[in-house]
Amino acid sequence: MEFEVCSIMFGLDTSIAILFIICIAAVCIFEFANGFHDTANAVATVIYTGSLKPTYAVVWSGLWNFIGLFLSSYWGYKVAMGIVNLLPLGDMIHLTTGESVSLVLGMLISGIIWNIGTWYFGIPCSSSHTLIGSILGAGLVFSWLHGGAGVNWSKAGDIGLSLLFSPIFGFSVTILLMYILRRIVKEKKAIFKEPEPGTKPPMWIRAILITTCTLVSFFHGNNDGQKGIGLMLIILITFMPIEFALNSEFDAKNSLASLNKIEVALTAENKADLLIKTGEAKNNINTFVLANANPSVPKDSLKKLTIAVRTSIATVNKKIGDAIKSTSFMENKDNVKAIKAELKVLKNDIEYSPKWVTIMIALCLGIGTMIGWKRIAVTIGEKIGKRHMTFAEGATAELTAAATIGLSSGLGLPVSTTHVLSSGVAGAMTASKGVKNLQPDTIKSIAIAWVLTLPVTIILAGGFYYILQLFLK
């Protein structure tokens, strides 16, 4: 009965509805695992400095993870769109439902296995790294089976650089912050010493630690949670492109009006190459409008037209947006300002998330954050350095993590909360007593996991995708 209801609601037959529900459940499991895997990034420092008791810390962190993702709708879904744009949705629309499901499930199973495996052994590992590797693996096998690029390598390169430099950034910036703190707080040496058991930090340092825990949780929800939204959108667009490839508030008249205004500005500046892209988008939208007005047009044709509109709008945003960044793009600043305003309108057509998706992912992440935190927290709090974390070390590591994740969310780049914080703790320990203050075995385990995550998840996702598509054709 439940599957029949689902079939009626989404216009899917029973077998496809079951596959759809399985994919939705897999995304929720991935995001739940992301929550309990990454909880320690926010709570390890407040727990190990005695600023908050573990129970209060994880509940507080879970709440702010939820809030961080829930509020994403007010400033955009840049990170989520980065995940969506990694895969060739225009090519995937030509796959059978079984092949599309195989691709999505291959990615998700790979990510879940690696996340839970590293969590079980207490190894801090990046969920972002895991997800990107899984998408690359599935994309590469897709390219091999069906041709085409398989992966948006330009976007993959941007994300890869952010994941590569985040640990270096976390390590070096925390060392700098420790140096600044020592220069500013000369008379309060207690914050730089290993605290006695049961000792609580001074109120001002405790306030900083709780604030940074809150900020790391908030920005983790905003950044990592959007990866779950991106995955959910891939599933929705794959199964139901007509309903979800474009914003439910999409208005063809408004989009065409924006494209016309952009064309006026581009014509004034003689940008013929970009005018070709706006012309293609207008043609796709007009064809889409006519097709929707004709009840005899097959559903498969409507699916392809909907994806074509989404793809062409995304192309206009990307090409013109990149061109605007060039200082020599236009001499007339009013034209530039007008184009930017209209690109925002077009971006809203494709960069969105249904409210229920945001709430579902926020709940999975928030509840997951409250569970299973201890394994990774013990590693960060006790095993990176050779001694107990000081108040100053905890504060500087969390400040670095909060600032880095917040900046990355603003730039629309998925960043590794785990890498930033664990490298920040290592940087703080090094700033205190040099490299000899680090536990080499733990650092080696983290480094090995960092190196292996991409190749292992690429192989796992590609392998699962290939095997599944043999059975789900």
C-alpha positions as CSV (number, residue, x, y, z in Angstrom):
1,M,0.0,0.0,0.0
2,E,2.8,2.4,0.9
3,F,4.6,1.8,-2.4
4,E,1.2,2.3,-4.3
5,V,0.9,5.7,-2.5
6,C,4.4,6.6,-3.5
7,S,3.7,5.6,-7.1
8,I,0.7,7.8,-7.2
9,M,2.4,10.8,-5.6
10,F,5.5,10.7,-7.9
11,G,4.0,9.2,-11.0
12,L,6.3,6.2,-10.8
13,D,5.5,2.6,-11.2
14,T,6.0,0.4,-8.1
15,S,9.4,-1.1,-9.0
16,I,10.9,2.3,-9.8
17,A,9.3,3.8,-6.7
18,I,11.0,1.2,-4.6
19,L,14.4,2.0,-6.2
20,F,13.7,5.7,-5.6
21,I,13.0,5.1,-1.9
22,I,16.2,3.0,-1.6
23,C,18.2,5.8,-3.1
24,I,16.6,8.4,-0.7
25,A,17.4,6.1,2.2
26,A,21.0,5.7,1.1
27,V,21.5,9.5,1.1
28,C,20.0,9.8,4.6
29,I,22.3,7.0,5.8
30,F,25.3,8.8,4.2
31,E,24.4,12.1,5.9
32,F,23.7,10.4,9.2
33,A,27.2,8.7,9.0
34,N,28.7,12.0,8.1
35,G,27.1,13.5,11.2
36,F,28.5,11.0,13.7
37,H,31.9,10.7,11.8
38,D,32.4,14.5,11.9
39,T,30.9,15.3,15.3
40,A,34.3,15.1,17.0
41,N,35.6,18.0,14.8
42,A,33.3,20.4,16.8
43,V,33.2,18.8,20.2
44,A,36.6,17.3,20.8
45,T,38.2,20.5,22.0
46,V,35.4,21.6,24.3
47,I,35.2,18.2,25.9
48,Y,39.0,17.7,26.3
49,T,39.4,21.2,27.8
50,G,36.5,20.7,30.2
51,S,34.5,23.5,28.7
52,L,31.4,21.4,28.2
53,K,30.4,17.9,29.3
54,P,30.2,15.4,26.5
55,T,26.4,15.0,26.6
56,Y,25.8,18.8,26.4
57,A,28.5,19.2,23.8
58,V,27.1,16.7,21.3
59,V,23.5,17.9,21.7
60,W,24.6,21.5,21.3
61,S,26.7,20.6,18.2
62,G,23.8,18.6,16.7
63,L,21.4,21.5,17.1
64,W,23.8,23.9,15.4
65,N,24.5,21.5,12.6
66,F,20.8,21.4,11.9
67,I,20.5,25.2,12.1
68,G,23.5,25.7,9.8
69,L,22.0,23.7,7.0
70,F,18.4,24.8,7.6
71,L,19.5,28.5,7.1
72,S,21.3,27.6,3.9
73,S,18.2,28.5,2.0
74,Y,18.7,32.2,2.9
75,W,22.1,32.6,1.2
76,G,22.1,29.9,-1.5
77,Y,23.2,26.4,-2.2
78,K,26.6,26.9,-3.8
79,V,28.2,23.8,-2.3
80,A,25.2,21.6,-3.2
81,M,25.3,22.9,-6.8
82,G,29.0,22.1,-6.9
83,I,28.2,18.4,-6.1
84,V,25.3,18.4,-8.6
85,N,27.5,19.9,-11.4
86,L,30.2,17.2,-11.0
87,L,28.0,14.7,-12.9
88,P,26.8,15.1,-16.5
89,L,23.1,15.2,-15.9
90,G,22.4,16.0,-19.5
91,D,24.0,12.6,-20.5
92,M,22.5,10.7,-17.6
93,I,19.0,11.5,-18.8
94,H,19.5,9.1,-21.6
95,L,20.2,6.2,-19.3
96,T,17.6,3.6,-18.2
97,T,16.3,4.1,-14.7
98,G,18.2,1.0,-13.6
99,E,21.5,2.4,-14.9
100,S,20.9,5.7,-13.2
101,V,20.1,4.0,-9.9
102,S,23.3,1.9,-10.3
103,L,25.4,5.0,-10.6
104,V,23.8,6.8,-7.7
105,L,23.9,3.7,-5.4
106,G,27.5,3.0,-6.4
107,M,28.5,6.4,-5.2
108,L,26.6,6.2,-1.9
109,I,27.5,2.7,-0.9
110,S,31.2,3.5,-1.5
111,G,30.9,6.7,0.7
112,I,29.0,4.9,3.5
113,I,31.5,2.0,3.6
114,W,34.6,4.3,3.8
115,N,33.0,6.7,6.3
116,I,31.9,3.9,8.7
117,G,35.1,2.0,8.2
118,T,37.4,4.9,9.1
119,W,35.0,5.9,12.0
120,Y,35.2,2.3,13.4
121,F,39.0,2.5,13.5
122,G,38.9,6.0,15.0
123,I,40.7,7.6,12.0
124,P,39.7,11.2,11.3
125,C,38.8,11.1,7.6
126,S,37.1,13.6,5.3
127,S,33.5,13.0,4.2
128,S,34.1,15.5,1.5
129,H,37.1,13.6,0.2
130,T,35.1,10.4,0.4
131,L,32.1,11.9,-1.6
132,I,34.3,13.4,-4.3
133,G,36.2,10.2,-4.7
134,S,32.9,8.2,-5.0
135,I,31.5,10.7,-7.6
136,L,34.7,10.5,-9.6
137,G,34.7,6.7,-9.6
138,A,31.1,6.4,-10.8
139,G,31.7,9.2,-13.3
140,L,34.8,7.5,-14.8
141,V,33.0,4.2,-15.2
142,F,30.0,6.1,-16.7
143,S,32.4,7.6,-19.3
144,W,33.9,4.2,-20.0
145,L,30.4,2.6,-20.5
146,H,28.6,5.4,-22.3
147,G,31.3,7.8,-23.6
148,G,31.5,11.6,-22.8
149,A,33.4,13.3,-20.1
150,G,31.7,11.5,-17.3
151,V,32.9,14.1,-14.8
152,N,33.0,17.9,-14.8
153,W,36.8,18.0,-14.5
154,S,37.0,21.8,-14.2
155,K,34.7,21.7,-11.1
156,A,36.5,18.6,-9.8
157,G,39.8,20.4,-10.0
158,D,38.5,23.4,-8.0
159,I,37.2,21.0,-5.3
160,G,40.4,19.0,-5.4
161,L,42.5,22.0,-4.7
162,S,40.3,23.0,-1.7
163,L,40.7,19.5,-0.3
164,L,44.4,19.5,-0.9
165,F,45.2,22.8,0.7
166,S,42.8,22.7,3.6
167,P,45.1,20.6,5.9
168,I,48.1,22.7,5.0
169,F,46.1,25.8,5.7
170,G,44.7,24.5,9.0
171,F,48.2,23.5,10.2
172,S,50.0,26.8,9.3
173,V,47.2,29.2,10.4
174,T,46.9,27.5,13.8
175,I,50.6,27.9,14.4
176,L,50.3,31.6,13.6
177,L,47.3,32.0,15.9
178,M,49.2,30.3,18.7
179,Y,52.1,32.7,18.2
180,I,49.7,35.7,18.3
181,L,48.0,34.4,21.4
182,R,51.3,34.0,23.2
183,R,52.2,37.6,22.4
184,I,48.9,39.0,23.5
185,V,48.3,36.9,26.7
186,K,51.7,37.0,28.3
187,E,50.5,37.2,31.9
188,K,48.0,34.2,31.8
189,K,50.4,31.3,31.3
190,A,47.9,28.8,32.7
191,I,46.1,28.6,29.4
192,F,49.3,27.3,27.7
193,K,49.9,24.5,30.2
194,E,48.4,21.1,30.3
195,P,45.3,21.5,32.6
196,E,45.0,19.5,35.8
197,P,42.3,16.8,35.8
198,G,38.9,18.4,36.6
199,T,40.3,21.9,36.0
200,K,37.9,24.2,34.1
201,P,39.3,26.8,31.7
202,P,39.1,30.5,32.6
203,M,35.7,31.9,31.8
204,W,36.9,34.0,28.8
205,I,38.7,31.0,27.2
206,R,35.7,28.8,27.9
207,A,33.5,31.3,26.2
208,I,35.8,31.3,23.1
209,L,35.8,27.5,23.0
210,I,32.0,27.2,23.2
211,T,31.7,29.9,20.6
212,T,34.1,28.2,18.2
213,C,32.4,24.8,18.8
214,T,29.1,26.5,17.9
215,L,30.7,28.1,14.8
216,V,32.3,24.9,13.6
217,S,29.0,23.0,14.1
218,F,27.1,25.7,12.3
219,F,29.4,25.9,9.3
220,H,29.9,22.1,9.2
221,G,26.1,21.8,8.9
222,N,26.1,24.5,6.2
223,N,29.0,23.0,4.2
224,D,28.7,19.2,4.7
225,G,25.0,19.2,4.9
226,Q,24.8,20.8,1.5
227,K,26.7,17.8,0.1
228,G,23.7,15.7,1.2
229,I,21.4,18.2,-0.5
230,G,23.4,17.9,-3.7
231,L,23.2,14.1,-3.6
232,M,19.4,14.3,-3.0
233,L,19.0,16.7,-6.0
234,I,20.9,14.3,-8.2
235,I,18.5,11.6,-7.3
236,L,15.4,13.8,-7.7
237,I,16.6,15.1,-11.1
238,T,17.5,11.6,-12.2
239,F,14.1,10.0,-11.4
240,M,11.9,13.1,-11.9
241,P,13.6,15.7,-14.1
242,I,10.3,17.3,-15.1
243,E,9.4,18.0,-11.5
244,F,12.9,18.8,-10.0
245,A,15.4,19.9,-12.7
246,L,14.0,23.4,-12.5
247,N,12.9,25.4,-9.5
248,S,9.1,24.9,-8.8
249,E,8.9,28.8,-9.1
250,F,10.5,28.8,-12.6
251,D,8.8,31.3,-14.8
252,A,9.7,31.1,-18.5
253,K,8.6,34.7,-19.1
254,N,10.9,36.1,-16.4
255,S,13.8,33.9,-17.5
256,L,13.4,35.1,-21.2
257,A,13.2,38.7,-20.0
258,S,16.4,38.3,-18.1
259,L,18.1,36.7,-21.1
260,N,16.9,39.6,-23.4
261,K,18.3,42.2,-21.0
262,I,21.6,40.3,-20.9
263,E,21.7,40.2,-24.7
264,V,21.2,43.9,-24.9
265,A,24.3,44.5,-22.8
266,L,26.3,41.8,-24.6
267,T,25.3,43.3,-28.0
268,A,26.5,46.8,-26.9
269,E,29.9,45.2,-26.1
270,N,30.0,43.0,-29.2
271,K,30.3,39.7,-27.3
272,A,29.2,37.4,-30.1
273,D,30.5,34.2,-28.5
274,L,28.4,34.8,-25.4
275,L,25.3,35.8,-27.4
276,I,25.4,32.3,-29.0
277,K,24.9,30.8,-25.5
278,T,22.0,33.2,-24.5
279,G,20.4,32.4,-27.9
280,E,20.6,28.7,-27.2
281,A,19.0,29.2,-23.8
282,K,16.2,31.2,-25.2
283,N,15.5,28.6,-27.9
284,N,15.4,25.8,-25.3
285,I,13.0,27.7,-23.1
286,N,10.7,28.6,-26.0
287,T,10.7,24.9,-27.1
288,F,10.1,23.8,-23.5
289,V,7.1,26.2,-23.2
290,L,5.5,25.0,-26.5
291,A,6.0,21.3,-25.5
292,N,4.4,21.8,-22.1
293,A,1.4,23.4,-23.8
294,N,0.9,20.4,-26.0
295,P,-0.5,17.4,-24.2
296,S,0.5,15.0,-27.0
297,V,4.2,15.6,-26.5
298,P,5.7,12.3,-25.0
299,K,7.0,12.4,-21.4
300,D,10.5,11.4,-22.4
301,S,10.7,14.4,-24.7
302,L,9.6,16.7,-21.9
303,K,12.3,15.2,-19.7
304,K,15.0,15.9,-22.2
305,L,13.7,19.4,-22.8
306,T,13.6,20.2,-19.1
307,I,17.2,19.0,-18.7
308,A,18.2,21.0,-21.8
309,V,16.7,24.2,-20.2
310,R,18.6,23.6,-17.0
311,T,21.9,22.8,-18.8
312,S,21.7,25.9,-21.0
313,I,20.8,28.2,-18.1
314,A,23.8,26.8,-16.2
315,T,26.0,27.3,-19.2
316,V,25.0,31.0,-19.5
317,N,25.7,31.5,-15.8
318,K,29.0,29.8,-16.0
319,K,30.3,31.4,-19.2
320,I,29.1,34.9,-18.6
321,G,29.9,34.7,-14.9
322,D,33.5,33.7,-15.7
323,A,33.8,36.4,-18.3
324,I,32.7,39.1,-15.9
325,K,35.6,38.2,-13.6
326,S,37.9,39.5,-16.3
327,T,38.7,43.2,-15.8
328,S,38.7,43.7,-19.5
329,F,35.2,42.2,-20.0
330,M,33.3,45.4,-20.4
331,E,34.1,49.1,-20.2
332,N,30.5,50.1,-19.3
333,K,30.1,49.3,-15.6
334,D,26.3,49.8,-15.9
335,N,26.1,46.9,-18.4
336,V,28.1,44.7,-16.0
337,K,25.8,45.6,-13.1
338,A,22.7,44.8,-15.2
339,I,24.1,41.4,-16.3
340,K,25.0,40.4,-12.7
341,A,21.4,41.3,-11.6
342,E,19.9,39.1,-14.4
343,L,22.3,36.2,-13.8
344,K,20.9,36.1,-10.2
345,V,17.4,35.7,-11.6
346,L,18.6,32.8,-13.9
347,K,20.6,31.2,-11.1
348,N,17.5,30.9,-9.0
349,D,15.9,28.8,-11.7
350,I,18.4,26.0,-11.1
351,E,20.1,26.6,-7.8
352,Y,17.5,25.6,-5.2
353,S,16.5,22.9,-2.8
354,P,12.9,21.8,-1.9
355,K,12.3,22.8,1.7
356,W,11.5,19.1,2.6
357,V,14.9,18.0,1.3
358,T,16.7,20.6,3.4
359,I,14.8,19.6,6.5
360,M,15.3,15.9,5.9
361,I,19.1,16.2,5.4
362,A,19.4,18.7,8.4
363,L,17.6,16.1,10.6
364,C,19.9,13.3,9.5
365,L,23.0,15.3,10.0
366,G,21.9,16.8,13.3
367,I,20.8,13.5,14.8
368,G,23.9,11.7,13.5
369,T,26.0,14.4,15.1
370,M,24.7,13.3,18.5
371,I,25.7,9.6,18.1
372,G,29.0,7.8,17.8
373,W,31.2,10.8,18.4
374,K,33.6,9.2,20.9
375,R,35.9,7.2,18.6
376,I,37.1,10.2,16.5
377,A,37.0,12.6,19.5
378,V,39.4,10.3,21.4
379,T,41.8,10.4,18.5
380,I,41.7,14.2,18.1
381,G,41.8,14.9,21.9
382,E,44.3,12.3,23.0
383,K,46.2,10.7,20.2
384,I,47.4,13.5,17.9
385,G,49.6,15.1,20.6
386,K,51.7,13.3,23.2
387,R,50.0,15.0,26.0
388,H,46.6,16.5,27.0
389,M,45.4,19.4,24.9
390,T,45.8,22.9,26.5
391,F,43.1,25.5,26.6
392,A,45.0,27.7,24.1
393,E,45.5,24.8,21.7
394,G,41.8,23.9,21.6
395,A,40.8,27.5,21.1
396,T,43.2,28.2,18.2
397,A,42.4,24.9,16.4
398,E,38.7,25.6,16.5
399,L,39.0,29.2,15.5
400,T,41.0,28.1,12.4
401,A,38.4,25.4,11.6
402,A,35.4,27.8,12.0
403,A,37.0,30.5,9.8
404,T,38.1,28.1,7.1
405,I,34.8,26.3,6.8
406,G,32.8,29.5,6.8
407,L,35.0,31.0,4.0
408,S,34.7,27.8,1.9
409,S,30.9,27.8,2.2
410,G,30.9,31.4,1.0
411,L,33.0,30.4,-2.0
412,G,30.8,27.3,-2.8
413,L,33.6,24.8,-2.2
414,P,33.2,21.6,-0.1
415,V,36.0,21.6,2.4
416,S,37.1,18.9,4.8
417,T,36.1,19.8,8.4
418,T,38.1,16.8,9.6
419,H,41.3,17.7,7.8
420,V,41.2,21.4,8.8
421,L,40.6,20.6,12.5
422,S,42.9,17.6,12.9
423,S,45.7,19.5,11.1
424,G,44.8,22.5,13.3
425,V,45.3,20.5,16.5
426,A,48.6,19.2,15.1
427,G,49.6,22.7,14.3
428,A,48.7,23.9,17.8
429,M,50.7,21.0,19.4
430,T,53.7,21.8,17.1
431,A,53.5,25.4,18.0
432,S,53.8,24.5,21.7
433,K,56.7,22.1,21.7
434,G,57.7,21.4,18.1
435,V,57.1,18.3,15.9
436,K,58.3,16.0,18.7
437,N,55.1,16.8,20.5
438,L,53.1,14.8,17.9
439,Q,52.4,11.1,18.0
440,P,53.9,9.7,14.8
441,D,51.7,6.7,14.6
442,T,48.5,8.7,14.7
443,I,49.8,11.3,12.2
444,K,50.8,8.5,9.9
445,S,47.3,6.9,10.1
446,I,45.6,10.2,9.3
447,A,48.0,10.8,6.4
448,I,47.6,7.3,5.0
449,A,43.8,7.7,5.2
450,W,44.1,11.1,3.5
451,V,46.2,9.6,0.6
452,L,44.1,6.5,0.2
453,T,40.6,8.0,0.4
454,L,40.4,9.1,-3.2
455,P,41.8,6.0,-4.9
456,V,39.9,3.6,-2.6
457,T,36.5,5.4,-3.0
458,I,37.1,5.8,-6.8
459,I,37.7,2.0,-7.1
460,L,34.8,1.1,-4.7
461,A,32.2,3.5,-6.4
462,G,33.3,2.5,-9.9
463,G,33.2,-1.2,-9.0
464,F,29.8,-1.0,-7.3
465,Y,28.3,1.0,-10.2
466,Y,29.6,-1.5,-12.8
467,I,28.3,-4.5,-10.9
468,L,24.9,-3.0,-10.0
469,Q,24.2,-1.9,-13.6
470,L,24.7,-5.5,-14.8
471,F,21.6,-6.5,-12.6
472,L,19.5,-3.3,-12.8
473,K,19.4,-2.7,-16.6
